[in-house]
């Protein structure tokens, strides 16, 4: 399943977070989705005019991919 956000155009990261939360809630309530596996989120970073920007580490190198900061999933295949 894919959720498209292209129609929203250039939005703030806070607006994206709000949209994600609403859409995940809709998946739960309207479609009875209970689990996901291997989900990924592609975020094309821009300035307020939609011009592409590079994301950099504090050390100066470019960031192309990050892993989630959420390391305690409540799924059934999590090893304790």
N, C-alpha and C positions, 0 to 999 in steps of 0.2 A: 504494500500500500504506500502511496506517495501523496503527500500534502503539498500543494503548490502555493507559493507566496509571491510569484512574479507579478500578479495583478496589483499588489500593494505598492509596487514601485520602490523608491528609496524611502526607507523608514528608519527610525532610531532603533538601537539595540533594545531599548526598553519596550518599544512597541512590538518588536519581534518576540520578546519574552512573553508579553501578554497574549499575543496571538497563539504561540505555542501552547501555553497553559490552557487557553480556551479550546483549542483543537484536540488536545489530549483528553480533556474532560469530555468533549463530544464523542471521541472514540470509545470512552468508557460507557457513557450513558446511552448514546444512540446506537452504537454498533456492538456493544457488549464485549469489547476488546479487554482481555485481562492480562496478557503477557506479550512481550516482544523479545526478539533476539537479534543481535547484530545490527541494531539501528545505527544510522549515521546521519549527521547534519552537516550540510555544506553551506558555509556562510561566505558569500562574495562581499568582502569588506570594501566600502566606498566612503567618500566624503559626503557632505550634505547635498552635493550636486550630482551624485551618482558616478563620479569619477573613481576608478579603481585605486585602492591604496594597498601598500604592503604592510604586513604586521611584523613587528620586530620583537625579539627577546630583549630583555633588559641589558643583556650583554652585547646587543647590536645585530645578531644574526637574524635572518628572516625566518618567520614561522609559517610553515605550510600545513602542518597538521598538529593537533593536540589530542591527547587522550582525556577522557572524562575525569573530572575531579570527584565523581560519585563512585566510591568503591565498596559500597555496602548494599548491593541490589537485593531486593526481596523476592528473588525468583527461586524456582525449585531446583535448579541445577547449580546453585551456589554451594561450594564446599566450605564447611565450617571448620 
